[in-house]
């Protein structure tokens, strides 16, 4: 199981991944606007780095959970960015609502990872999971 120091580290890494997802999005739009292959090469390198870093924090690889995890992080980032824009327009109530939604979305990401941690723990201890029980 992870300790409190690891949680803070993993949260920081998750924010870094969020920012790399944002970089990917901007590079994709830049490629579509400029048709420059150099930006596509940079995009591919950023994607590799984001994927490598995600492997450190995504513990649930069931089915589509990798992609779900990526989209939850991306949504968290976008909700925070939208909230900041509302705040700059002096719409604090709307900003607060969106920041709460961002925090809830971020918690969903971690909840999904906890399921993955439990599955790994169960595998190590020989405990049968629901999935393995269905197979028998």
DSSP file (Angstrom, degrees, kcal/mol; ACC not computed):
  #  RESIDUE AA STRUCTURE BP1 BP2  ACC     N-H-->O    O-->H-N    N-H-->O    O-->H-N    TCO  KAPPA ALPHA  PHI   PSI    X-CA   Y-CA   Z-CA
    1    1 A X              0   0    0      0, 0.0     2,-0.2     0, 0.0     0, 0.0   0.000 360.0 360.0 360.0 154.5    0.0    0.0    0.0
    2    2 A X        -     0   0    0      1,-0.1     2,-0.2     2,-0.0     0, 0.0  -0.549 360.0-134.9 -87.4 150.7    1.2    3.6   -0.6
    3    3 A X    >>  -     0   0    0     -2,-0.2     4,-1.7     1,-0.1     3,-0.6  -0.498  32.0 -96.0 -97.8 173.0    2.1    5.9    2.2
    4    4 A X  H 3> S+     0   0    0      1,-0.3     4,-1.9     2,-0.2     5,-0.2   0.846 123.7  55.4 -59.1 -36.4    1.1    9.6    2.6
    5    5 A X  H 3> S+     0   0    0      1,-0.2     4,-2.0     2,-0.2    -1,-0.3   0.886 107.2  50.8 -61.9 -38.5    4.3   10.8    1.0
    6    6 A X  H <> S+     0   0    0     -3,-0.6     4,-3.2     2,-0.2    -1,-0.2   0.866 105.3  56.6 -66.7 -36.4    3.6    8.7   -2.1
    7    7 A X  H  X S+     0   0    0     -4,-1.7     4,-2.5     2,-0.2    -2,-0.2   0.940 108.9  45.5 -61.3 -47.8    0.1   10.2   -2.3
    8    8 A X  H  X S+     0   0    0     -4,-1.9     4,-2.2     2,-0.2    -1,-0.2   0.916 114.7  48.6 -61.8 -43.0    1.4   13.7   -2.5
    9    9 A X  H  X S+     0   0    0     -4,-2.0     4,-2.3     1,-0.2    -2,-0.2   0.929 112.1  48.4 -62.0 -45.8    4.0   12.7   -5.0
   10   10 A X  H  X S+     0   0    0     -4,-3.2     4,-2.3     1,-0.2    -2,-0.2   0.862 109.1  53.2 -64.9 -36.0    1.4   10.8   -7.1
   11   11 A X  H  X S+     0   0    0     -4,-2.5     4,-2.0     2,-0.2    -1,-0.2   0.918 109.7  48.5 -64.7 -42.2   -0.9   13.8   -7.0
   12   12 A X  H  X S+     0   0    0     -4,-2.2     4,-2.1     1,-0.2    -2,-0.2   0.909 111.4  49.9 -62.6 -41.6    1.9   16.1   -8.3
   13   13 A X  H  X S+     0   0    0     -4,-2.3     4,-2.4     1,-0.2    -1,-0.2   0.881 107.5  54.5 -64.7 -38.1    2.6   13.6  -11.0
   14   14 A X  H  X S+     0   0    0     -4,-2.3     4,-2.3     2,-0.2    -1,-0.2   0.891 107.6  49.8 -62.3 -39.6   -1.1   13.4  -12.0
   15   15 A X  H  X S+     0   0    0     -4,-2.0     4,-2.2     2,-0.2    -2,-0.2   0.892 109.3  51.8 -66.4 -38.9   -1.1   17.2  -12.4
   16   16 A X  H  X S+     0   0    0     -4,-2.1     4,-2.1     2,-0.2    -2,-0.2   0.919 109.5  49.8 -61.5 -42.6    2.0   17.0  -14.6
   17   17 A X  H  X S+     0   0    0     -4,-2.4     4,-2.4     2,-0.2    -2,-0.2   0.911 107.4  54.9 -62.1 -42.1    0.2   14.4  -16.7
   18   18 A X  H  X S+     0   0    0     -4,-2.3     4,-2.0     1,-0.2    -1,-0.2   0.925 108.6  48.3 -55.7 -45.0   -2.8   16.7  -17.0
   19   19 A X  H  X S+     0   0    0     -4,-2.2     4,-2.2     1,-0.2    -1,-0.2   0.875 109.1  52.2 -66.5 -36.5   -0.5   19.4  -18.3
   20   20 A X  H  X S+     0   0    0     -4,-2.1     4,-2.5     2,-0.2    -1,-0.2   0.866 106.4  54.2 -66.6 -34.9    1.1   17.0  -20.8
   21   21 A X  H  X S+     0   0    0     -4,-2.4     4,-2.2     2,-0.2    -2,-0.2   0.915 108.5  50.1 -61.7 -41.6   -2.4   16.1  -22.0
   22   22 A X  H  X S+     0   0    0     -4,-2.0     4,-2.5     2,-0.2    -2,-0.2   0.900 108.5  51.6 -62.0 -41.3   -3.0   19.8  -22.6
   23   23 A X  H  X S+     0   0    0     -4,-2.2     4,-2.7     1,-0.2     5,-0.2   0.920 108.3  52.3 -61.4 -43.6    0.2   20.1  -24.5
   24   24 A X  H  X S+     0   0    0     -4,-2.5     4,-2.5     1,-0.2    -2,-0.2   0.925 109.4  49.5 -57.4 -45.4   -0.9   17.2  -26.7
   25   25 A X  H  X S+     0   0    0     -4,-2.2     4,-2.2     1,-0.2    -2,-0.2   0.930 112.4  46.7 -61.3 -46.2   -4.2   18.9  -27.4
   26   26 A X  H  X S+     0   0    0     -4,-2.5     4,-2.4     1,-0.2    -1,-0.2   0.894 112.4  50.1 -64.9 -39.3   -2.5   22.2  -28.3
   27   27 A X  H  X S+     0   0    0     -4,-2.7     4,-2.8     2,-0.2    -1,-0.2   0.895 108.3  53.3 -65.9 -38.7    0.0   20.4  -30.6
   28   28 A X  H  X S+     0   0    0     -4,-2.5     4,-2.1    -5,-0.2    -2,-0.2   0.925 111.9  44.8 -61.6 -44.3   -2.8   18.5  -32.3
   29   29 A X  H  X S+     0   0    0     -4,-2.2     4,-1.8     2,-0.2    -1,-0.2   0.887 112.2  52.6 -66.1 -37.8   -4.6   21.8  -33.1
   30   30 A X  H  X S+     0   0    0     -4,-2.4     4,-2.4     2,-0.2     5,-0.4   0.914 108.7  49.6 -64.3 -42.5   -1.3   23.4  -34.2
   31   31 A X  H  X S+     0   0    0     -4,-2.8     4,-3.0     1,-0.2    -1,-0.2   0.928 110.9  50.1 -60.5 -44.2   -0.6   20.5  -36.6
   32   32 A X  H  < S+     0   0    0     -4,-2.1    -1,-0.2     1,-0.2    -2,-0.2   0.824 115.8  42.7 -65.7 -29.5   -4.1   20.9  -38.0
   33   33 A X  H  < S+     0   0    0     -4,-1.8    -1,-0.2    -5,-0.1    -2,-0.2   0.788 129.7  24.3 -84.5 -29.4   -3.6   24.6  -38.5
   34   34 A X  H  < S-     0   0    0     -4,-2.4    -3,-0.2    -5,-0.2    -2,-0.2   0.661  82.7-142.9-111.3 -20.7   -0.1   24.6  -39.9
   35   35 A X     <  +     0   0    0     -4,-3.0     2,-0.5    -5,-0.4    -4,-0.1   0.724  45.8 155.7  58.5  23.8    0.4   21.1  -41.4
   36   36 A X    >>  -     0   0    0     -6,-0.3     4,-1.0     1,-0.1     3,-0.6  -0.711  39.7-154.1 -86.9 124.9    4.0   21.2  -40.1
   37   37 A X  H 3> S+     0   0    0     -2,-0.5     4,-2.1     1,-0.2     5,-0.2   0.780  90.2  68.3 -66.9 -27.9    5.4   17.7  -39.5
   38   38 A X  H 3> S+     0   0    0      1,-0.2     4,-2.0     2,-0.2    -1,-0.2   0.894  99.5  49.3 -59.8 -39.3    7.8   19.0  -36.9
   39   39 A X  H <> S+     0   0    0     -3,-0.6     4,-2.6     1,-0.2    -1,-0.2   0.840 107.8  54.2 -70.7 -31.4    4.9   19.7  -34.6
   40   40 A X  H  X S+     0   0    0     -4,-1.0     4,-2.3     2,-0.2    -1,-0.2   0.878 107.7  50.7 -67.4 -37.2    3.6   16.2  -35.2
   41   41 A X  H  X S+     0   0    0     -4,-2.1     4,-1.9     2,-0.2    -2,-0.2   0.909 111.4  47.4 -65.0 -42.1    7.0   14.8  -34.2
   42   42 A X  H  X S+     0   0    0     -4,-2.0     4,-2.7     2,-0.2     5,-0.2   0.922 109.5  54.6 -64.0 -43.3    6.9   16.9  -31.0
   43   43 A X  H  X S+     0   0    0     -4,-2.6     4,-2.7     1,-0.2    -2,-0.2   0.931 107.3  50.0 -54.2 -48.3    3.4   15.7  -30.3
   44   44 A X  H  X S+     0   0    0     -4,-2.3     4,-2.0     1,-0.2    -1,-0.2   0.878 111.0  49.0 -61.1 -38.7    4.5   12.1  -30.6
   45   45 A X  H  X S+     0   0    0     -4,-1.9     4,-2.1     2,-0.2    -1,-0.2   0.903 111.9  48.3 -67.9 -40.7    7.4   12.7  -28.1
   46   46 A X  H  X S+     0   0    0     -4,-2.7     4,-2.9     1,-0.2    -2,-0.2   0.909 110.5  52.3 -64.6 -41.5    5.1   14.4  -25.6
   47   47 A X  H  X S+     0   0    0     -4,-2.7     4,-2.6    -5,-0.2    -2,-0.2   0.903 108.7  50.3 -61.4 -42.1    2.6   11.6  -26.0
   48   48 A X  H  X S+     0   0    0     -4,-2.0     4,-2.5     2,-0.2    -1,-0.2   0.925 112.4  47.1 -61.6 -44.6    5.3    9.0  -25.2
   49   49 A X  H  X S+     0   0    0     -4,-2.1     4,-2.4     2,-0.2     5,-0.2   0.927 112.4  49.4 -63.8 -45.1    6.4   11.0  -22.1
   50   50 A X  H  X S+     0   0    0     -4,-2.9     4,-2.5     1,-0.2    -2,-0.2   0.919 112.3  48.4 -60.2 -44.0    2.8   11.3  -20.9
   51   51 A X  H  X S+     0   0    0     -4,-2.6     4,-1.6     2,-0.2    -1,-0.2   0.913 110.3  51.3 -63.1 -43.3    2.2    7.6  -21.4
   52   52 A X  H  < S+     0   0    0     -4,-2.5     4,-0.4     1,-0.2    -1,-0.2   0.907 113.2  44.9 -60.4 -42.9    5.4    6.8  -19.5
   53   53 A X  H >X S+     0   0    0     -4,-2.4     3,-1.3     1,-0.2     4,-0.6   0.868 107.2  58.3 -71.6 -36.1    4.4    9.0  -16.6
   54   54 A X  H >X S+     0   0    0     -4,-2.5     4,-3.1     1,-0.3     3,-1.2   0.852  94.5  66.6 -61.1 -33.0    0.9    7.6  -16.5
   55   55 A X  H 3< S+     0   0    0     -4,-1.6    -1,-0.3     1,-0.3    -2,-0.2   0.777  96.7  56.7 -59.7 -24.7    2.3    4.1  -16.0
   56   56 A X  H <4 S+     0   0    0     -3,-1.3    -1,-0.3    -4,-0.4    -2,-0.2   0.767 120.3  25.6 -76.8 -25.3    3.5    5.3  -12.6
   57   57 A X  H << S+     0   0    0     -3,-1.2     2,-0.9    -4,-0.6    -2,-0.2   0.650  98.6  86.7-115.8 -19.3    0.0    6.4  -11.4
   58   58 A X     <  +     0   0    0     -4,-3.1    -1,-0.1     1,-0.2     8,-0.1  -0.749  42.7 163.1 -88.0 108.3   -2.5    4.3  -13.3
   59   59 A X        +     0   0    0     -2,-0.9     2,-0.7     1,-0.1    -1,-0.2   0.537  55.7  74.7-101.2 -10.8   -2.9    1.1  -11.3
   60   60 A X        +     0   0    0      5,-0.1     9,-0.2     1,-0.1    -1,-0.1  -0.907  45.3 162.0-109.5 110.3   -6.1   -0.1  -12.9
   61   61 A X        +     0   0    0     -2,-0.7     5,-0.2     4,-0.1    -1,-0.1   0.199  26.8 136.8-111.8  13.5   -5.6   -1.5  -16.3
   62   62 A X  S >  S-     0   0    0      2,-0.1     3,-3.4     3,-0.1     4,-0.2  -0.356  77.4 -46.1 -61.1 138.0   -8.9   -3.4  -16.6
   63   63 A X  T 3  S-     0   0    0      1,-0.3     3,-0.3     2,-0.1    -3,-0.0  -0.058 127.8 -12.3  45.0-116.2  -10.7   -3.1  -19.9
   64   64 A X  T 3> S+     0   0    0      1,-0.2     4,-2.7     2,-0.1    -1,-0.3   0.129  99.0 116.1-101.4  17.2  -10.7    0.6  -20.9
   65   65 A X  H <> S+     0   0    0     -3,-3.4     4,-2.5     1,-0.2    -1,-0.2   0.779  70.4  60.1 -64.4 -26.8   -9.6    1.9  -17.5
   66   66 A X  H  > S+     0   0    0     -3,-0.3     4,-2.2    -4,-0.2    -1,-0.2   0.967 112.1  38.6 -61.0 -51.3   -6.3    3.3  -18.9
   67   67 A X  H  > S+     0   0    0     -3,-0.2     4,-2.7     2,-0.2     5,-0.2   0.893 114.7  53.7 -68.3 -39.8   -8.3    5.6  -21.3
   68   68 A X  H  X S+     0   0    0     -4,-2.7     4,-2.4     1,-0.2    -1,-0.2   0.928 109.2  50.2 -58.6 -43.9  -10.9    6.4  -18.7
   69   69 A X  H  X S+     0   0    0     -4,-2.5     4,-2.2    -5,-0.2    -2,-0.2   0.925 110.2  49.3 -60.6 -45.7   -8.1    7.4  -16.4
   70   70 A X  H  X S+     0   0    0     -4,-2.2     4,-2.5     1,-0.2    -1,-0.2   0.922 112.6  47.6 -60.3 -44.3   -6.6    9.7  -19.0
   71   71 A X  H  X S+     0   0    0     -4,-2.7     4,-2.7     1,-0.2    -1,-0.2   0.846 108.8  53.9 -70.1 -32.8   -9.9   11.3  -19.8
   72   72 A X  H  X S+     0   0    0     -4,-2.4     4,-2.3    -5,-0.2    -1,-0.2   0.918 111.1  46.3 -65.0 -41.7  -10.7   11.9  -16.1
   73   73 A X  H  X S+     0   0    0     -4,-2.2     4,-2.2     2,-0.2    -2,-0.2   0.922 113.4  49.0 -64.8 -42.6   -7.4   13.7  -15.7
   74   74 A X  H  X S+     0   0    0     -4,-2.5     4,-2.4     1,-0.2    -2,-0.2   0.913 111.8  48.8 -62.4 -43.0   -8.0   15.7  -18.9
   75   75 A X  H  X S+     0   0    0     -4,-2.7     4,-2.6     2,-0.2     5,-0.2   0.893 108.5  54.0 -65.1 -39.4  -11.5   16.6  -17.7
   76   76 A X  H  X S+     0   0    0     -4,-2.3     4,-2.1     1,-0.2    -1,-0.2   0.941 110.4  47.0 -57.9 -47.5  -10.1   17.6  -14.3
   77   77 A X  H  X S+     0   0    0     -4,-2.2     4,-2.5     1,-0.2    -2,-0.2   0.922 112.8  48.2 -61.5 -46.1   -7.7   20.0  -16.0
   78   78 A X  H  X S+     0   0    0     -4,-2.4     4,-2.6     1,-0.2     5,-0.2   0.885 110.0  52.0 -65.3 -39.2  -10.3   21.5  -18.3
   79   79 A X  H  X S+     0   0    0     -4,-2.6     4,-2.3     2,-0.2    -1,-0.2   0.910 111.2  47.9 -63.1 -41.0  -12.7   22.1  -15.4
   80   80 A X  H  X S+     0   0    0     -4,-2.1     4,-2.2    -5,-0.2    -2,-0.2   0.927 112.4  48.4 -65.0 -44.1  -10.0   23.9  -13.4
   81   81 A X  H  X S+     0   0    0     -4,-2.5     4,-1.7     1,-0.2    -2,-0.2   0.899 112.4  48.5 -63.9 -39.8   -9.1   26.0  -16.4
   82   82 A X  H  X S+     0   0    0     -4,-2.6     4,-2.3     2,-0.2    -1,-0.2   0.897 109.3  53.6 -66.6 -39.3  -12.7   26.9  -17.1
   83   83 A X  H  X S+     0   0    0     -4,-2.3     4,-2.6     1,-0.2    -2,-0.2   0.915 106.6  51.9 -60.3 -43.0  -13.2   27.8  -13.4
   84   84 A X  H  X S+     0   0    0     -4,-2.2     4,-2.2     1,-0.2    -1,-0.2   0.885 108.4  51.5 -62.5 -38.0  -10.2   30.2  -13.5
   85   85 A X  H  X S+     0   0    0     -4,-1.7     4,-0.9     2,-0.2    -1,-0.2   0.909 110.0  49.0 -65.2 -41.5  -11.7   31.9  -16.6
   86   86 A X  H ><>S+     0   0    0     -4,-2.3     5,-2.6     1,-0.2     3,-0.7   0.920 110.3  51.6 -61.9 -42.8  -15.1   32.3  -14.8
   87   87 A X  H ><5S+     0   0    0     -4,-2.6     3,-1.7     1,-0.2    -2,-0.2   0.894 106.2  53.6 -61.5 -39.5  -13.2   33.7  -11.7
   88   88 A X  H 3<5S+     0   0    0     -4,-2.2    -1,-0.2     1,-0.3    -2,-0.2   0.723 105.7  54.6 -69.1 -19.4  -11.4   36.2  -14.0
   89   89 A X  T <<5S-     0   0    0     -4,-0.9    -1,-0.3    -3,-0.7    -2,-0.2   0.238 123.2-108.9 -92.6  11.5  -14.8   37.3  -15.2
   90   90 A X  T < 5S+     0   0    0     -3,-1.7     2,-0.5     1,-0.1    -3,-0.2   0.800  82.1 129.9  64.8  31.9  -15.9   37.9  -11.6
   91   91 A X     >< +     0   0    0     -5,-2.6     4,-2.1     1,-0.2     3,-0.2  -0.589  21.4 158.9-111.0  66.3  -18.2   34.9  -11.7
   92   92 A X  H  >  +     0   0    0     -2,-0.5     4,-2.9     1,-0.2     5,-0.2   0.851  66.5  57.3 -62.0 -38.8  -16.9   33.3   -8.5
   93   93 A X  H  > S+     0   0    0      1,-0.2     4,-2.1     2,-0.2    -1,-0.2   0.930 110.8  43.5 -60.6 -44.3  -19.9   31.2   -7.7
   94   94 A X  H  > S+     0   0    0      2,-0.2     4,-2.2     1,-0.2    -1,-0.2   0.892 112.9  53.3 -66.6 -38.8  -19.7   29.5  -11.1
   95   95 A X  H  X S+     0   0    0     -4,-2.1     4,-2.3     1,-0.2    -2,-0.2   0.923 108.8  49.1 -61.0 -44.7  -15.9   29.1  -10.6
   96   96 A X  H  X S+     0   0    0     -4,-2.9     4,-2.3     1,-0.2    -1,-0.2   0.912 109.3  52.1 -63.2 -42.8  -16.4   27.5   -7.2
   97   97 A X  H  X S+     0   0    0     -4,-2.1     4,-2.2     1,-0.2    -1,-0.2   0.922 111.8  46.6 -59.3 -44.0  -18.9   25.0   -8.6
   98   98 A X  H  X S+     0   0    0     -4,-2.2     4,-2.5     2,-0.2    -1,-0.2   0.867 110.0  52.7 -68.8 -35.7  -16.5   24.0  -11.4
   99   99 A X  H  X S+     0   0    0     -4,-2.3     4,-2.4     2,-0.2    -1,-0.2   0.875 109.1  50.0 -66.6 -35.8  -13.6   23.6   -9.0
  100  100 A X  H  X S+     0   0    0     -4,-2.3     4,-2.5     2,-0.2    -2,-0.2   0.920 110.9  49.4 -65.4 -42.9  -15.8   21.3   -6.9
  101  101 A X  H  X S+     0   0    0     -4,-2.2     4,-2.5     2,-0.2    -2,-0.2   0.895 110.1  51.8 -61.4 -39.2  -16.6   19.4  -10.0
  102  102 A X  H  X S+     0   0    0     -4,-2.5     4,-2.5     2,-0.2    -2,-0.2   0.923 110.0  48.2 -62.7 -44.3  -12.9   19.2  -10.9
  103  103 A X  H  X S+     0   0    0     -4,-2.4     4,-2.2     1,-0.2    -2,-0.2   0.900 112.0  49.8 -63.6 -40.4  -12.1   17.9   -7.4
  104  104 A X  H  X S+     0   0    0     -4,-2.5     4,-1.8     2,-0.2    -2,-0.2   0.904 111.2  49.0 -64.1 -41.1  -14.8   15.3   -7.7
  105  105 A X  H  X S+     0   0    0     -4,-2.5     4,-1.7     2,-0.2    -2,-0.2   0.905 110.4  50.7 -64.5 -42.1  -13.5   14.2  -11.1
  106  106 A X  H  X S+     0   0    0     -4,-2.5     4,-1.8     1,-0.2    -1,-0.2   0.886 108.2  52.8 -62.7 -39.7  -10.0   13.9   -9.7
  107  107 A X  H  X S+     0   0    0     -4,-2.2     4,-2.5     1,-0.2    -1,-0.2   0.864 104.5  56.0 -64.8 -35.7  -11.3   11.8   -6.8
  108  108 A X  H  X S+     0   0    0     -4,-1.8     4,-2.4     2,-0.2    -1,-0.2   0.909 104.5  53.8 -61.1 -41.1  -13.0    9.5   -9.4
  109  109 A X  H  X S+     0   0    0     -4,-1.7     4,-1.6     1,-0.2    -2,-0.2   0.946 112.0  43.5 -56.2 -49.0   -9.6    9.0  -11.0
  110  110 A X  H  X S+     0   0    0     -4,-1.8     4,-2.1     1,-0.2    -2,-0.2   0.842 109.6  56.8 -69.4 -33.0   -8.1    8.0   -7.7
  111  111 A X  H  X S+     0   0    0     -4,-2.5     4,-1.6     1,-0.2    -1,-0.2   0.925 106.6  49.9 -61.7 -44.1  -11.1    5.8   -6.8
  112  112 A X  H  X S+     0   0    0     -4,-2.4     4,-1.5     1,-0.2    -1,-0.2   0.881 109.8  51.2 -61.5 -38.1  -10.5    3.8  -10.1
  113  113 A X  H  X S+     0   0    0     -4,-1.6     4,-2.4     1,-0.2    -1,-0.2   0.864 103.9  57.6 -69.1 -34.5   -6.8    3.4   -9.1
  114  114 A X  H  X S+     0   0    0     -4,-2.1     4,-2.6     2,-0.2    -1,-0.2   0.889 102.9  54.3 -61.3 -38.7   -7.8    2.1   -5.7
  115  115 A X  H  X S+     0   0    0     -4,-1.6     4,-2.3     1,-0.2    -1,-0.2   0.921 109.0  48.6 -60.0 -43.1   -9.7   -0.7   -7.4
  116  116 A X  H  X S+     0   0    0     -4,-1.5     4,-2.2     2,-0.2    -2,-0.2   0.889 110.2  50.9 -63.3 -40.0   -6.6   -1.5   -9.4
  117  117 A X  H  X S+     0   0    0     -4,-2.4     4,-2.7     2,-0.2    -2,-0.2   0.908 109.8  50.3 -63.2 -41.9   -4.5   -1.5   -6.1
  118  118 A X  H  X S+     0   0    0     -4,-2.6     4,-2.9     2,-0.2    -2,-0.2   0.919 109.7  50.5 -63.1 -43.6   -7.0   -3.9   -4.5
  119  119 A X  H  X S+     0   0    0     -4,-2.3     4,-2.2     2,-0.2    -1,-0.2   0.919 111.7  47.8 -60.3 -43.1   -6.9   -6.2   -7.5
  120  120 A X  H  X S+     0   0    0     -4,-2.2     4,-2.2     2,-0.2    -2,-0.2   0.915 112.5  49.1 -63.7 -42.7   -3.1   -6.3   -7.3
  121  121 A X  H  X S+     0   0    0     -4,-2.7     4,-2.0     1,-0.2     6,-0.3   0.924 110.7  50.4 -61.5 -44.6   -3.2   -6.9   -3.6
  122  122 A X  H  X>S+     0   0    0     -4,-2.9     5,-1.6     1,-0.2     4,-0.8   0.882 109.3  51.4 -62.7 -38.6   -5.7   -9.7   -4.1
  123  123 A X  H  <5S+     0   0    0     -4,-2.2     3,-0.5     1,-0.2    -1,-0.2   0.913 110.7  48.5 -63.6 -42.4   -3.5  -11.3   -6.7
  124  124 A X  H  <5S+     0   0    0     -4,-2.2    -2,-0.2     1,-0.2    -1,-0.2   0.846 116.2  42.3 -67.7 -34.0   -0.4  -11.2   -4.4
  125  125 A X  H  <5S-     0   0    0     -4,-2.0    -1,-0.2    -5,-0.2    -2,-0.2   0.487 112.0-116.8 -92.9  -2.7   -2.3  -12.7   -1.5
  126  126 A X  T  <5 +     0   0    0     -4,-0.8     2,-0.2    -3,-0.5    -3,-0.2   0.571  61.5 152.0  80.5   8.6   -4.1  -15.3   -3.6
  127  127 A X      < -     0   0    0     -5,-1.6     2,-0.3    -6,-0.3    -1,-0.3  -0.545  47.7-119.1 -73.9 135.9   -7.5  -13.9   -2.9
  128  128 A X        -     0   0    0     -2,-0.2     2,-0.1    -3,-0.1    -1,-0.1  -0.603  25.0-147.8 -79.6 132.0  -10.0  -14.5   -5.6
  129  129 A X     >  -     0   0    0     -2,-0.3     4,-2.3     1,-0.1     5,-0.2  -0.445  31.2-101.8 -88.1 169.0  -11.5  -11.4   -7.3
  130  130 A X  H  > S+     0   0    0      1,-0.2     4,-1.9     2,-0.2     5,-0.1   0.891 124.2  52.6 -55.5 -40.4  -15.0  -11.2   -8.7
  131  131 A X  H  > S+     0   0    0      1,-0.2     4,-1.5     2,-0.2    -1,-0.2   0.930 110.4  45.1 -63.8 -46.7  -13.5  -11.7  -12.2
  132  132 A X  H  > S+     0   0    0      1,-0.2     4,-1.1     2,-0.2    -1,-0.2   0.841 110.1  55.6 -69.6 -30.7  -11.6  -14.8  -11.3
  133  133 A X  H  < S+     0   0    0     -4,-2.3     3,-0.2     1,-0.2    -1,-0.2   0.880 105.9  52.2 -65.4 -37.8  -14.6  -16.2   -9.4
  134  134 A X  H  < S+     0   0    0     -4,-1.9    -1,-0.2     1,-0.2    -2,-0.2   0.851 105.3  55.3 -66.6 -34.3  -16.7  -15.8  -12.6
  135  135 A X  H  <        0   0    0     -4,-1.5    -1,-0.2     1,-0.2    -2,-0.2   0.804 360.0 360.0 -69.0 -29.2  -14.1  -17.7  -14.7
  136  136 A X     <        0   0    0     -4,-1.1    -1,-0.2    -3,-0.2    -2,-0.2   0.470 360.0 360.0 -79.4 360.0  -14.2  -20.8  -12.4
